[in-house]
């Protein structure tokens, strides 16, 4: 199978996986709007990840045009779900700290179990 087709299958599998994980497993007191925002955010984060961009609040804000609190609210729910892993790193100026995220290994393992890896 060509690499381009493999990439398309993997992207489709990822979309289906996040839809299932988020919509079929609501968190307590979570609104449908919050779940939909999480689906959209995971789509953006996966695209950023594929483009080798760092998943920091600032980078996510730049791409989505959301406020820091808007990004934080949705990303925090994805961390709570276990779909994202969070680490604290030095910020771009090297003086403070920043939150950096990665798509969780558990989620990527589920994706690979579809035979798209």
Phi and psi in radians as a Rosetta constraint file:
Dihedral C 1 N 2 CA 2 C 2 CIRCULARHARMONIC -1.205 0.35
Dihedral N 2 CA 2 C 2 N 3 CIRCULARHARMONIC 2.706 0.35
Dihedral C 2 N 3 CA 3 C 3 CIRCULARHARMONIC -1.062 0.35
Dihedral N 3 CA 3 C 3 N 4 CIRCULARHARMONIC -0.710 0.35
Dihedral C 3 N 4 CA 4 C 4 CIRCULARHARMONIC -1.081 0.35
Dihedral N 4 CA 4 C 4 N 5 CIRCULARHARMONIC -0.718 0.35
Dihedral C 4 N 5 CA 5 C 5 CIRCULARHARMONIC -1.204 0.35
Dihedral N 5 CA 5 C 5 N 6 CIRCULARHARMONIC -0.686 0.35
Dihedral C 5 N 6 CA 6 C 6 CIRCULARHARMONIC -1.054 0.35
Dihedral N 6 CA 6 C 6 N 7 CIRCULARHARMONIC -0.750 0.35
Dihedral C 6 N 7 CA 7 C 7 CIRCULARHARMONIC -1.092 0.35
Dihedral N 7 CA 7 C 7 N 8 CIRCULARHARMONIC -0.734 0.35
Dihedral C 7 N 8 CA 8 C 8 CIRCULARHARMONIC -1.101 0.35
Dihedral N 8 CA 8 C 8 N 9 CIRCULARHARMONIC -0.763 0.35
Dihedral C 8 N 9 CA 9 C 9 CIRCULARHARMONIC -1.090 0.35
Dihedral N 9 CA 9 C 9 N 10 CIRCULARHARMONIC -0.720 0.35
Dihedral C 9 N 10 CA 10 C 10 CIRCULARHARMONIC -1.126 0.35
Dihedral N 10 CA 10 C 10 N 11 CIRCULARHARMONIC -0.725 0.35
Dihedral C 10 N 11 CA 11 C 11 CIRCULARHARMONIC -1.106 0.35
Dihedral N 11 CA 11 C 11 N 12 CIRCULARHARMONIC -0.736 0.35
Dihedral C 11 N 12 CA 12 C 12 CIRCULARHARMONIC -1.125 0.35
Dihedral N 12 CA 12 C 12 N 13 CIRCULARHARMONIC -0.742 0.35
Dihedral C 12 N 13 CA 13 C 13 CIRCULARHARMONIC -1.103 0.35
Dihedral N 13 CA 13 C 13 N 14 CIRCULARHARMONIC -0.711 0.35
Dihedral C 13 N 14 CA 14 C 14 CIRCULARHARMONIC -1.098 0.35
Dihedral N 14 CA 14 C 14 N 15 CIRCULARHARMONIC -0.769 0.35
Dihedral C 14 N 15 CA 15 C 15 CIRCULARHARMONIC -1.047 0.35
Dihedral N 15 CA 15 C 15 N 16 CIRCULARHARMONIC -0.805 0.35
Dihedral C 15 N 16 CA 16 C 16 CIRCULARHARMONIC -1.102 0.35
Dihedral N 16 CA 16 C 16 N 17 CIRCULARHARMONIC -0.703 0.35
Dihedral C 16 N 17 CA 17 C 17 CIRCULARHARMONIC -1.105 0.35
Dihedral N 17 CA 17 C 17 N 18 CIRCULARHARMONIC -0.827 0.35
Dihedral C 17 N 18 CA 18 C 18 CIRCULARHARMONIC -1.200 0.35
Dihedral N 18 CA 18 C 18 N 19 CIRCULARHARMONIC -0.613 0.35
Dihedral C 18 N 19 CA 19 C 19 CIRCULARHARMONIC -1.038 0.35
Dihedral N 19 CA 19 C 19 N 20 CIRCULARHARMONIC -0.822 0.35
Dihedral C 19 N 20 CA 20 C 20 CIRCULARHARMONIC -1.089 0.35
Dihedral N 20 CA 20 C 20 N 21 CIRCULARHARMONIC -0.868 0.35
Dihedral C 20 N 21 CA 21 C 21 CIRCULARHARMONIC -1.095 0.35
Dihedral N 21 CA 21 C 21 N 22 CIRCULARHARMONIC -0.667 0.35
Dihedral C 21 N 22 CA 22 C 22 CIRCULARHARMONIC -1.524 0.35
Dihedral N 22 CA 22 C 22 N 23 CIRCULARHARMONIC -0.856 0.35
Dihedral C 22 N 23 CA 23 C 23 CIRCULARHARMONIC -1.313 0.35
Dihedral N 23 CA 23 C 23 N 24 CIRCULARHARMONIC -0.583 0.35
Dihedral C 23 N 24 CA 24 C 24 CIRCULARHARMONIC -1.534 0.35
Dihedral N 24 CA 24 C 24 N 25 CIRCULARHARMONIC -0.124 0.35
Dihedral C 24 N 25 CA 25 C 25 CIRCULARHARMONIC -2.324 0.35
Dihedral N 25 CA 25 C 25 N 26 CIRCULARHARMONIC 1.191 0.35
Dihedral C 25 N 26 CA 26 C 26 CIRCULARHARMONIC -1.150 0.35
Dihedral N 26 CA 26 C 26 N 27 CIRCULARHARMONIC 2.519 0.35
Dihedral C 26 N 27 CA 27 C 27 CIRCULARHARMONIC -1.382 0.35
Dihedral N 27 CA 27 C 27 N 28 CIRCULARHARMONIC 2.782 0.35
Dihedral C 27 N 28 CA 28 C 28 CIRCULARHARMONIC -1.061 0.35
Dihedral N 28 CA 28 C 28 N 29 CIRCULARHARMONIC 2.341 0.35
Dihedral C 28 N 29 CA 29 C 29 CIRCULARHARMONIC 1.085 0.35
Dihedral N 29 CA 29 C 29 N 30 CIRCULARHARMONIC 0.415 0.35
Dihedral C 29 N 30 CA 30 C 30 CIRCULARHARMONIC -1.625 0.35
Dihedral N 30 CA 30 C 30 N 31 CIRCULARHARMONIC 2.365 0.35
Dihedral C 30 N 31 CA 31 C 31 CIRCULARHARMONIC -1.501 0.35
Dihedral N 31 CA 31 C 31 N 32 CIRCULARHARMONIC 2.751 0.35
Dihedral C 31 N 32 CA 32 C 32 CIRCULARHARMONIC -1.020 0.35
Dihedral N 32 CA 32 C 32 N 33 CIRCULARHARMONIC -0.618 0.35
Dihedral C 32 N 33 CA 33 C 33 CIRCULARHARMONIC -1.091 0.35
Dihedral N 33 CA 33 C 33 N 34 CIRCULARHARMONIC -0.719 0.35
Dihedral C 33 N 34 CA 34 C 34 CIRCULARHARMONIC -1.114 0.35
Dihedral N 34 CA 34 C 34 N 35 CIRCULARHARMONIC -0.703 0.35
Dihedral C 34 N 35 CA 35 C 35 CIRCULARHARMONIC -1.128 0.35
Dihedral N 35 CA 35 C 35 N 36 CIRCULARHARMONIC -0.726 0.35
Dihedral C 35 N 36 CA 36 C 36 CIRCULARHARMONIC -1.127 0.35
Dihedral N 36 CA 36 C 36 N 37 CIRCULARHARMONIC -0.685 0.35
Dihedral C 36 N 37 CA 37 C 37 CIRCULARHARMONIC -1.093 0.35
Dihedral N 37 CA 37 C 37 N 38 CIRCULARHARMONIC -0.640 0.35
Dihedral C 37 N 38 CA 38 C 38 CIRCULARHARMONIC -1.175 0.35
Dihedral N 38 CA 38 C 38 N 39 CIRCULARHARMONIC -0.698 0.35
Dihedral C 38 N 39 CA 39 C 39 CIRCULARHARMONIC -1.056 0.35
Dihedral N 39 CA 39 C 39 N 40 CIRCULARHARMONIC -0.834 0.35
Dihedral C 39 N 40 CA 40 C 40 CIRCULARHARMONIC -1.085 0.35
Dihedral N 40 CA 40 C 40 N 41 CIRCULARHARMONIC -0.735 0.35
Dihedral C 40 N 41 CA 41 C 41 CIRCULARHARMONIC -1.128 0.35
Dihedral N 41 CA 41 C 41 N 42 CIRCULARHARMONIC -0.743 0.35
Dihedral C 41 N 42 CA 42 C 42 CIRCULARHARMONIC -1.114 0.35
Dihedral N 42 CA 42 C 42 N 43 CIRCULARHARMONIC -0.602 0.35
Dihedral C 42 N 43 CA 43 C 43 CIRCULARHARMONIC -1.113 0.35
Dihedral N 43 CA 43 C 43 N 44 CIRCULARHARMONIC -0.780 0.35
Dihedral C 43 N 44 CA 44 C 44 CIRCULARHARMONIC -1.116 0.35
Dihedral N 44 CA 44 C 44 N 45 CIRCULARHARMONIC -0.799 0.35
Dihedral C 44 N 45 CA 45 C 45 CIRCULARHARMONIC -1.124 0.35
Dihedral N 45 CA 45 C 45 N 46 CIRCULARHARMONIC -0.669 0.35
Dihedral C 45 N 46 CA 46 C 46 CIRCULARHARMONIC -1.132 0.35
Dihedral N 46 CA 46 C 46 N 47 CIRCULARHARMONIC -0.724 0.35
Dihedral C 46 N 47 CA 47 C 47 CIRCULARHARMONIC -1.110 0.35
Dihedral N 47 CA 47 C 47 N 48 CIRCULARHARMONIC -0.735 0.35
Dihedral C 47 N 48 CA 48 C 48 CIRCULARHARMONIC -1.090 0.35
Dihedral N 48 CA 48 C 48 N 49 CIRCULARHARMONIC -0.758 0.35
Dihedral C 48 N 49 CA 49 C 49 CIRCULARHARMONIC -1.060 0.35
Dihedral N 49 CA 49 C 49 N 50 CIRCULARHARMONIC -0.757 0.35
Dihedral C 49 N 50 CA 50 C 50 CIRCULARHARMONIC -1.139 0.35
Dihedral N 50 CA 50 C 50 N 51 CIRCULARHARMONIC -0.486 0.35
Dihedral C 50 N 51 CA 51 C 51 CIRCULARHARMONIC -1.579 0.35
Dihedral N 51 CA 51 C 51 N 52 CIRCULARHARMONIC 0.141 0.35
Dihedral C 51 N 52 CA 52 C 52 CIRCULARHARMONIC 1.057 0.35
Dihedral N 52 CA 52 C 52 N 53 CIRCULARHARMONIC 0.602 0.35
Dihedral C 52 N 53 CA 53 C 53 CIRCULARHARMONIC -1.618 0.35
Dihedral N 53 CA 53 C 53 N 54 CIRCULARHARMONIC 2.522 0.35
Dihedral C 53 N 54 CA 54 C 54 CIRCULARHARMONIC -1.225 0.35
Dihedral N 54 CA 54 C 54 N 55 CIRCULARHARMONIC 2.397 0.35
Dihedral C 54 N 55 CA 55 C 55 CIRCULARHARMONIC -1.627 0.35
Dihedral N 55 CA 55 C 55 N 56 CIRCULARHARMONIC 1.371 0.35
Dihedral C 55 N 56 CA 56 C 56 CIRCULARHARMONIC -1.932 0.35
Dihedral N 56 CA 56 C 56 N 57 CIRCULARHARMONIC 2.812 0.35
Dihedral C 56 N 57 CA 57 C 57 CIRCULARHARMONIC -0.989 0.35
Dihedral N 57 CA 57 C 57 N 58 CIRCULARHARMONIC -0.754 0.35
Dihedral C 57 N 58 CA 58 C 58 CIRCULARHARMONIC -1.103 0.35
Dihedral N 58 CA 58 C 58 N 59 CIRCULARHARMONIC -0.773 0.35
Dihedral C 58 N 59 CA 59 C 59 CIRCULARHARMONIC -1.146 0.35
Dihedral N 59 CA 59 C 59 N 60 CIRCULARHARMONIC -0.692 0.35
Dihedral C 59 N 60 CA 60 C 60 CIRCULARHARMONIC -1.146 0.35
Dihedral N 60 CA 60 C 60 N 61 CIRCULARHARMONIC -0.723 0.35
Dihedral C 60 N 61 CA 61 C 61 CIRCULARHARMONIC -1.049 0.35
Dihedral N 61 CA 61 C 61 N 62 CIRCULARHARMONIC -0.735 0.35
Dihedral C 61 N 62 CA 62 C 62 CIRCULARHARMONIC -1.093 0.35
Dihedral N 62 CA 62 C 62 N 63 CIRCULARHARMONIC -0.714 0.35
Dihedral C 62 N 63 CA 63 C 63 CIRCULARHARMONIC -1.345 0.35
Dihedral N 63 CA 63 C 63 N 64 CIRCULARHARMONIC -0.695 0.35
Dihedral C 63 N 64 CA 64 C 64 CIRCULARHARMONIC -1.588 0.35
Dihedral N 64 CA 64 C 64 N 65 CIRCULARHARMONIC -0.308 0.35
Dihedral C 64 N 65 CA 65 C 65 CIRCULARHARMONIC 1.110 0.35
Dihedral N 65 CA 65 C 65 N 66 CIRCULARHARMONIC 0.373 0.35
Dihedral C 65 N 66 CA 66 C 66 CIRCULARHARMONIC -1.500 0.35
Dihedral N 66 CA 66 C 66 N 67 CIRCULARHARMONIC 2.799 0.35
Dihedral C 66 N 67 CA 67 C 67 CIRCULARHARMONIC -1.287 0.35
Dihedral N 67 CA 67 C 67 N 68 CIRCULARHARMONIC 2.861 0.35
Dihedral C 67 N 68 CA 68 C 68 CIRCULARHARMONIC -0.993 0.35
Dihedral N 68 CA 68 C 68 N 69 CIRCULARHARMONIC -0.777 0.35
Dihedral C 68 N 69 CA 69 C 69 CIRCULARHARMONIC -1.181 0.35
Dihedral N 69 CA 69 C 69 N 70 CIRCULARHARMONIC -0.579 0.35
Dihedral C 69 N 70 CA 70 C 70 CIRCULARHARMONIC -1.142 0.35
Dihedral N 70 CA 70 C 70 N 71 CIRCULARHARMONIC -0.748 0.35
Dihedral C 70 N 71 CA 71 C 71 CIRCULARHARMONIC -1.173 0.35
Dihedral N 71 CA 71 C 71 N 72 CIRCULARHARMONIC -0.827 0.35
Dihedral C 71 N 72 CA 72 C 72 CIRCULARHARMONIC -1.010 0.35
Dihedral N 72 CA 72 C 72 N 73 CIRCULARHARMONIC -0.778 0.35
Dihedral C 72 N 73 CA 73 C 73 CIRCULARHARMONIC -1.004 0.35
Dihedral N 73 CA 73 C 73 N 74 CIRCULARHARMONIC -0.826 0.35
Dihedral C 73 N 74 CA 74 C 74 CIRCULARHARMONIC -1.299 0.35
Dihedral N 74 CA 74 C 74 N 75 CIRCULARHARMONIC -0.739 0.35
Dihedral C 74 N 75 CA 75 C 75 CIRCULARHARMONIC -1.125 0.35
Dihedral N 75 CA 75 C 75 N 76 CIRCULARHARMONIC -0.679 0.35
Dihedral C 75 N 76 CA 76 C 76 CIRCULARHARMONIC -1.048 0.35
Dihedral N 76 CA 76 C 76 N 77 CIRCULARHARMONIC -0.657 0.35
Dihedral C 76 N 77 CA 77 C 77 CIRCULARHARMONIC -1.171 0.35
Dihedral N 77 CA 77 C 77 N 78 CIRCULARHARMONIC -0.636 0.35
Dihedral C 77 N 78 CA 78 C 78 CIRCULARHARMONIC -1.214 0.35
Dihedral N 78 CA 78 C 78 N 79 CIRCULARHARMONIC -0.594 0.35
Dihedral C 78 N 79 CA 79 C 79 CIRCULARHARMONIC -1.168 0.35
Dihedral N 79 CA 79 C 79 N 80 CIRCULARHARMONIC -0.767 0.35
Dihedral C 79 N 80 CA 80 C 80 CIRCULARHARMONIC -1.039 0.35
Dihedral N 80 CA 80 C 80 N 81 CIRCULARHARMONIC -0.656 0.35
Dihedral C 80 N 81 CA 81 C 81 CIRCULARHARMONIC -1.256 0.35
Dihedral N 81 CA 81 C 81 N 82 CIRCULARHARMONIC -0.306 0.35
Dihedral C 81 N 82 CA 82 C 82 CIRCULARHARMONIC 1.500 0.35
Dihedral N 82 CA 82 C 82 N 83 CIRCULARHARMONIC 0.231 0.35
Dihedral C 82 N 83 CA 83 C 83 CIRCULARHARMONIC -1.479 0.35
Dihedral N 83 CA 83 C 83 N 84 CIRCULARHARMONIC -0.409 0.35
Dihedral C 83 N 84 CA 84 C 84 CIRCULARHARMONIC -2.181 0.35
Dihedral N 84 CA 84 C 84 N 85 CIRCULARHARMONIC 2.529 0.35
Dihedral C 84 N 85 CA 85 C 85 CIRCULARHARMONIC -1.855 0.35
Dihedral N 85 CA 85 C 85 N 86 CIRCULARHARMONIC 2.467 0.35
Dihedral C 85 N 86 CA 86 C 86 CIRCULARHARMONIC -2.018 0.35
Dihedral N 86 CA 86 C 86 N 87 CIRCULARHARMONIC 2.400 0.35
Dihedral C 86 N 87 CA 87 C 87 CIRCULARHARMONIC -2.307 0.35
Dihedral N 87 CA 87 C 87 N 88 CIRCULARHARMONIC 2.692 0.35
Dihedral C 87 N 88 CA 88 C 88 CIRCULARHARMONIC -1.747 0.35
Dihedral N 88 CA 88 C 88 N 89 CIRCULARHARMONIC 2.186 0.35
Dihedral C 88 N 89 CA 89 C 89 CIRCULARHARMONIC -2.226 0.35
Dihedral N 89 CA 89 C 89 N 90 CIRCULARHARMONIC 2.974 0.35
Dihedral C 89 N 90 CA 90 C 90 CIRCULARHARMONIC -1.214 0.35
Dihedral N 90 CA 90 C 90 N 91 CIRCULARHARMONIC 2.516 0.35
Dihedral C 90 N 91 CA 91 C 91 CIRCULARHARMONIC -1.279 0.35
Dihedral N 91 CA 91 C 91 N 92 CIRCULARHARMONIC 3.071 0.35
Dihedral C 91 N 92 CA 92 C 92 CIRCULARHARMONIC -1.093 0.35
Dihedral N 92 CA 92 C 92 N 93 CIRCULARHARMONIC -0.414 0.35
Dihedral C 92 N 93 CA 93 C 93 CIRCULARHARMONIC -1.574 0.35
Dihedral N 93 CA 93 C 93 N 94 CIRCULARHARMONIC -0.112 0.35
Dihedral C 93 N 94 CA 94 C 94 CIRCULARHARMONIC 1.346 0.35
Dihedral N 94 CA 94 C 94 N 95 CIRCULARHARMONIC 0.120 0.35
Dihedral C 94 N 95 CA 95 C 95 CIRCULARHARMONIC -1.812 0.35
Dihedral N 95 CA 95 C 95 N 96 CIRCULARHARMONIC -0.517 0.35
Dihedral C 95 N 96 CA 96 C 96 CIRCULARHARMONIC -2.137 0.35
Dihedral N 96 CA 96 C 96 N 97 CIRCULARHARMONIC -2.798 0.35
Dihedral C 96 N 97 CA 97 C 97 CIRCULARHARMONIC -2.050 0.35
Dihedral N 97 CA 97 C 97 N 98 CIRCULARHARMONIC 2.767 0.35
Dihedral C 97 N 98 CA 98 C 98 CIRCULARHARMONIC -2.464 0.35
Dihedral N 98 CA 98 C 98 N 99 CIRCULARHARMONIC 2.672 0.35
Dihedral C 98 N 99 CA 99 C 99 CIRCULARHARMONIC -1.573 0.35
Dihedral N 99 CA 99 C 99 N 100 CIRCULARHARMONIC 2.236 0.35
Dihedral C 99 N 100 CA 100 C 100 CIRCULARHARMONIC -2.128 0.35
Dihedral N 100 CA 100 C 100 N 101 CIRCULARHARMONIC 2.508 0.35
Dihedral C 100 N 101 CA 101 C 101 CIRCULARHARMONIC -2.136 0.35
Dihedral N 101 CA 101 C 101 N 102 CIRCULARHARMONIC 2.713 0.35
Dihedral C 101 N 102 CA 102 C 102 CIRCULARHARMONIC -2.413 0.35
Dihedral N 102 CA 102 C 102 N 103 CIRCULARHARMONIC 2.587 0.35
Dihedral C 102 N 103 CA 103 C 103 CIRCULARHARMONIC -1.161 0.35
Dihedral N 103 CA 103 C 103 N 104 CIRCULARHARMONIC 2.292 0.35
Dihedral C 103 N 104 CA 104 C 104 CIRCULARHARMONIC -1.113 0.35
Dihedral N 104 CA 104 C 104 N 105 CIRCULARHARMONIC 2.567 0.35
Dihedral C 104 N 105 CA 105 C 105 CIRCULARHARMONIC -1.064 0.35
Dihedral N 105 CA 105 C 105 N 106 CIRCULARHARMONIC -0.641 0.35
Dihedral C 105 N 106 CA 106 C 106 CIRCULARHARMONIC -1.056 0.35
Dihedral N 106 CA 106 C 106 N 107 CIRCULARHARMONIC -0.743 0.35
Dihedral C 106 N 107 CA 107 C 107 CIRCULARHARMONIC -1.179 0.35
Dihedral N 107 CA 107 C 107 N 108 CIRCULARHARMONIC -0.725 0.35
Dihedral C 107 N 108 CA 108 C 108 CIRCULARHARMONIC -1.164 0.35
Dihedral N 108 CA 108 C 108 N 109 CIRCULARHARMONIC -0.593 0.35
Dihedral C 108 N 109 CA 109 C 109 CIRCULARHARMONIC -1.143 0.35
Dihedral N 109 CA 109 C 109 N 110 CIRCULARHARMONIC -0.712 0.35
Dihedral C 109 N 110 CA 110 C 110 CIRCULARHARMONIC -1.066 0.35
Dihedral N 110 CA 110 C 110 N 111 CIRCULARHARMONIC -0.734 0.35
Dihedral C 110 N 111 CA 111 C 111 CIRCULARHARMONIC -1.089 0.35
Dihedral N 111 CA 111 C 111 N 112 CIRCULARHARMONIC -0.754 0.35
Dihedral C 111 N 112 CA 112 C 112 CIRCULARHARMONIC -1.156 0.35
Dihedral N 112 CA 112 C 112 N 113 CIRCULARHARMONIC -0.466 0.35
Dihedral C 112 N 113 CA 113 C 113 CIRCULARHARMONIC -1.186 0.35
Dihedral N 113 CA 113 C 113 N 114 CIRCULARHARMONIC -0.262 0.35
Dihedral C 113 N 114 CA 114 C 114 CIRCULARHARMONIC -1.394 0.35
Dihedral N 114 CA 114 C 114 N 115 CIRCULARHARMONIC -0.033 0.35
Dihedral C 114 N 115 CA 115 C 115 CIRCULARHARMONIC 1.406 0.35
Dihedral N 115 CA 115 C 115 N 116 CIRCULARHARMONIC 0.390 0.35
Dihedral C 115 N 116 CA 116 C 116 CIRCULARHARMONIC -1.764 0.35
Dihedral N 116 CA 116 C 116 N 117 CIRCULARHARMONIC -0.055 0.35
